[in-house]
Amino acid sequence: MRDPSDPLDRTAALFSACLMEAARGRARTAAHLRVSGPGALPMMLAQGLFTAVAALAVLRLFLRF
């Protein structure tokens, strides 16, 4: 077993903690974006369209020659 103060162990633990926090944040975001009831379909379509337009804008921003 490695010494707990080993830099590789600290790096792995930090990376693991970052991934866990990111997953927790995505779960919270998904819960906030979940819609139901009357008007849910138009809201979901609007969210999807906005996400696609934002993604294309970011790609265009970074892929300029």
MILUM-773743 format. One record per atom (N, C-alpha, C): residue number from 1; atom name; x, y, z. Coordinates in pm, 1 decimal. Example, Ala and Ser with C-alpha at 12.3 -4.5 7.8 and 13.67 -1.06 7.14 Angstrom:
<nodes>
NODE	i	at	X	Y	Z
NODE	1	N	1319.0	-569.0	780.0
NODE	1	CA	1230.0	-450.0	780.0
NODE	1	C	1320.0	-330.0	780.0
NODE	2	N	1285.0	-225.0	708.0
NODE	2	CA	1367.0	-106.0	714.0
NODE	2	C	1290.0	3.0	787.0
</nodes>
This chain:
<nodes>
NODE	i	at	X	Y	Z
NODE	1	N	84.1	-118.4	0.0
NODE	1	CA	0.0	0.0	0.0
NODE	1	C	88.1	124.1	0.0
NODE	2	N	47.4	222.5	-73.4
NODE	2	CA	127.1	344.9	-84.4
NODE	2	C	110.4	432.3	38.3
NODE	3	N	209.8	514.9	58.5
NODE	3	CA	205.7	614.0	165.6
NODE	3	C	96.5	716.3	132.1
NODE	4	N	7.6	752.6	227.5
NODE	4	CA	-100.4	847.9	197.1
NODE	4	C	-50.7	984.2	149.3
NODE	5	N	72.2	1016.4	178.8
NODE	5	CA	123.0	1146.3	136.1
NODE	5	C	184.8	1140.4	-4.0
NODE	6	N	174.2	1025.2	-68.5
NODE	6	CA	227.5	1008.1	-203.5
NODE	6	C	155.0	1104.2	-298.7
NODE	7	N	226.5	1180.1	-381.9
NODE	7	CA	162.0	1275.5	-473.5
NODE	7	C	63.5	1209.0	-569.3
NODE	8	N	90.8	1086.2	-612.1
NODE	8	CA	-2.2	1018.8	-702.5
NODE	8	C	-134.3	988.9	-632.4
NODE	9	N	-128.3	949.6	-505.6
NODE	9	CA	-251.5	923.7	-430.6
NODE	9	C	-331.3	1051.8	-409.3
NODE	10	N	-262.9	1159.6	-377.3
NODE	10	CA	-332.6	1286.8	-357.0
NODE	10	C	-397.4	1333.4	-486.5
NODE	11	N	-325.3	1317.4	-597.3
NODE	11	CA	-379.2	1358.3	-727.4
NODE	11	C	-501.7	1274.9	-762.5
NODE	12	N	-493.9	1144.3	-741.3
NODE	12	CA	-607.6	1056.5	-771.9
NODE	12	C	-727.1	1090.5	-684.0
NODE	13	N	-703.8	1118.6	-557.5
NODE	13	CA	-813.6	1153.2	-467.2
NODE	13	C	-877.2	1285.9	-507.5
NODE	14	N	-797.2	1382.8	-546.5
NODE	14	CA	-849.1	1511.9	-589.5
NODE	14	C	-931.4	1497.4	-718.1
NODE	15	N	-880.1	1419.0	-812.5
NODE	15	CA	-950.3	1396.0	-938.3
NODE	15	C	-1083.2	1325.3	-912.1
NODE	16	N	-1083.8	1226.2	-824.5
NODE	16	CA	-1205.6	1154.8	-789.4
NODE	16	C	-1308.0	1248.9	-726.1
NODE	17	N	-1262.8	1335.3	-636.4
NODE	17	CA	-1353.5	1430.6	-571.6
NODE	17	C	-1412.7	1527.8	-673.8
NODE	18	N	-1332.7	1571.9	-768.9
NODE	18	CA	-1382.7	1663.1	-873.0
NODE	18	C	-1488.8	1595.3	-959.0
NODE	19	N	-1464.3	1468.5	-995.8
NODE	19	CA	-1561.9	1396.2	-1076.7
NODE	19	C	-1692.5	1374.0	-1000.7
NODE	20	N	-1682.8	1342.8	-872.9
NODE	20	CA	-1803.4	1321.5	-792.3
NODE	20	C	-1884.2	1451.3	-780.2
NODE	21	N	-1816.2	1563.2	-759.6
NODE	21	CA	-1885.5	1692.0	-747.5
NODE	21	C	-1950.2	1731.6	-880.1
NODE	22	N	-1882.4	1703.8	-991.0
NODE	22	CA	-1939.1	1734.2	-1122.2
NODE	22	C	-2064.1	1650.4	-1147.4
NODE	23	N	-2060.3	1522.7	-1110.4
NODE	23	CA	-2177.2	1436.6	-1128.5
NODE	23	C	-2293.4	1485.1	-1041.9
NODE	24	N	-2263.6	1527.9	-920.5
NODE	24	CA	-2368.4	1579.1	-831.2
NODE	24	C	-2429.7	1706.3	-890.7
NODE	25	N	-2346.9	1792.5	-947.8
NODE	25	CA	-2396.6	1915.0	-1010.2
NODE	25	C	-2483.4	1886.4	-1130.1
NODE	26	N	-2445.1	1787.4	-1211.5
NODE	26	CA	-2527.3	1751.1	-1327.8
NODE	26	C	-2661.9	1696.4	-1283.9
NODE	27	N	-2663.9	1619.6	-1176.0
NODE	27	CA	-2790.9	1564.9	-1127.3
NODE	27	C	-2882.2	1677.5	-1079.1
NODE	28	N	-2825.3	1777.2	-1010.5
NODE	28	CA	-2906.9	1890.9	-964.7
NODE	28	C	-2960.1	1968.6	-1084.1
NODE	29	N	-2876.6	1989.9	-1184.7
NODE	29	CA	-2919.0	2064.5	-1303.4
NODE	29	C	-3030.0	1990.2	-1375.4
NODE	30	N	-3016.4	1859.1	-1390.8
NODE	30	CA	-3119.2	1780.5	-1458.8
NODE	30	C	-3250.5	1787.8	-1383.1
NODE	31	N	-3245.8	1786.8	-1251.5
NODE	31	CA	-3368.4	1796.1	-1172.2
NODE	31	C	-3434.7	1932.5	-1190.5
NODE	32	N	-3356.1	2036.9	-1202.5
NODE	32	CA	-3413.2	2170.8	-1220.3
NODE	32	C	-3472.3	2188.5	-1360.2
NODE	33	N	-3416.2	2119.6	-1458.7
NODE	33	CA	-3463.4	2135.4	-1596.1
NODE	33	C	-3580.7	2043.9	-1629.4
NODE	34	N	-3610.1	1948.5	-1543.2
NODE	34	CA	-3718.8	1854.4	-1569.8
NODE	34	C	-3852.7	1928.5	-1564.9
NODE	35	N	-3930.4	1910.9	-1668.6
NODE	35	CA	-4060.8	1976.8	-1674.9
NODE	35	C	-4168.5	1870.6	-1694.9
NODE	36	N	-4288.4	1899.6	-1648.5
NODE	36	CA	-4401.6	1809.0	-1668.3
NODE	36	C	-4528.9	1891.1	-1667.5
NODE	37	N	-4635.1	1827.1	-1709.1
NODE	37	CA	-4763.8	1895.2	-1708.5
NODE	37	C	-4793.1	1963.4	-1840.2
NODE	38	N	-4897.1	2046.2	-1841.1
NODE	38	CA	-4934.3	2115.7	-1964.4
NODE	38	C	-4822.0	2211.0	-2008.0
NODE	39	N	-4792.0	2207.3	-2134.7
NODE	39	CA	-4687.1	2295.0	-2187.0
NODE	39	C	-4547.4	2237.5	-2174.6
NODE	40	N	-4535.6	2111.2	-2132.7
NODE	40	CA	-4404.4	2051.1	-2113.8
NODE	40	C	-4332.1	2029.5	-2247.8
NODE	41	N	-4405.1	1985.1	-2349.3
NODE	41	CA	-4342.2	1959.1	-2478.6
NODE	41	C	-4282.6	2085.9	-2540.0
NODE	42	N	-4355.9	2196.9	-2547.2
NODE	42	CA	-4294.1	2318.3	-2601.9
NODE	42	C	-4173.7	2365.2	-2520.1
NODE	43	N	-4181.1	2348.6	-2387.2
NODE	43	CA	-4069.1	2388.8	-2302.6
NODE	43	C	-3946.5	2302.1	-2329.3
NODE	44	N	-3966.6	2171.6	-2343.8
NODE	44	CA	-3854.9	2081.7	-2372.5
NODE	44	C	-3795.0	2111.7	-2509.5
NODE	45	N	-3880.0	2139.9	-2607.6
NODE	45	CA	-3829.9	2173.8	-2741.3
NODE	45	C	-3750.5	2305.0	-2738.2
NODE	46	N	-3798.8	2401.7	-2663.9
NODE	46	CA	-3728.0	2529.2	-2652.4
NODE	46	C	-3592.7	2509.9	-2583.6
NODE	47	N	-3588.0	2428.3	-2479.4
NODE	47	CA	-3461.2	2402.4	-2410.8
NODE	47	C	-3362.9	2332.9	-2503.7
NODE	48	N	-3410.7	2234.4	-2580.1
NODE	48	CA	-3324.2	2164.2	-2674.9
NODE	48	C	-3272.4	2256.2	-2783.8
NODE	49	N	-3360.2	2340.7	-2836.2
NODE	49	CA	-3319.4	2435.2	-2940.3
NODE	49	C	-3216.1	2533.8	-2887.4
NODE	50	N	-3239.0	2586.4	-2768.3
NODE	50	CA	-3144.3	2680.0	-2708.6
NODE	50	C	-3008.3	2614.0	-2687.1
NODE	51	N	-3008.9	2490.0	-2639.1
NODE	51	CA	-2883.2	2418.1	-2616.5
NODE	51	C	-2809.1	2397.0	-2748.3
NODE	52	N	-2881.4	2359.2	-2852.8
NODE	52	CA	-2817.9	2336.6	-2982.3
NODE	52	C	-2760.2	2466.0	-3038.9
NODE	53	N	-2834.2	2575.0	-3029.3
NODE	53	CA	-2786.0	2704.1	-3081.4
NODE	53	C	-2663.0	2750.3	-3002.4
NODE	54	N	-2666.5	2734.8	-2871.2
NODE	54	CA	-2551.6	2774.9	-2789.2
NODE	54	C	-2429.3	2689.8	-2823.0
NODE	55	N	-2448.8	2559.1	-2842.3
NODE	55	CA	-2336.0	2471.7	-2877.0
NODE	55	C	-2276.9	2509.3	-3012.4
NODE	56	N	-2362.4	2537.7	-3109.1
NODE	56	CA	-2312.4	2577.6	-3241.0
NODE	56	C	-2239.4	2712.1	-3234.3
NODE	57	N	-2287.1	2803.6	-3153.5
NODE	57	CA	-2219.6	2932.5	-3139.4
NODE	57	C	-2081.5	2916.0	-3077.8
NODE	58	N	-2071.1	2829.1	-2977.8
NODE	58	CA	-1939.8	2804.6	-2915.1
NODE	58	C	-1846.4	2737.3	-3014.3
NODE	59	N	-1895.4	2639.9	-3089.5
NODE	59	CA	-1812.1	2574.7	-3189.4
NODE	59	C	-1765.4	2673.8	-3294.9
NODE	60	N	-1855.6	2759.5	-3340.0
NODE	60	CA	-1816.1	2857.9	-3440.4
NODE	60	C	-1712.0	2955.2	-3385.6
NODE	61	N	-1726.0	2989.7	-3258.9
NODE	61	CA	-1631.5	3080.3	-3194.8
NODE	61	C	-1490.2	3022.3	-3192.9
NODE	62	N	-1480.4	2892.5	-3162.6
NODE	62	CA	-1349.5	2830.2	-3149.2
NODE	62	C	-1295.0	2769.8	-3277.7
NODE	63	N	-1378.9	2753.4	-3379.4
NODE	63	CA	-1334.1	2691.1	-3502.9
NODE	63	C	-1316.1	2790.0	-3617.2
NODE	64	N	-1298.5	2916.4	-3581.8
NODE	64	CA	-1271.7	3015.8	-3687.2
NODE	64	C	-1128.6	2999.9	-3736.6
NODE	65	N	-1112.3	3016.0	-3866.6
NODE	65	CA	-978.4	3003.4	-3924.8
NODE	65	C	-925.6	3137.5	-3961.7
</nodes>
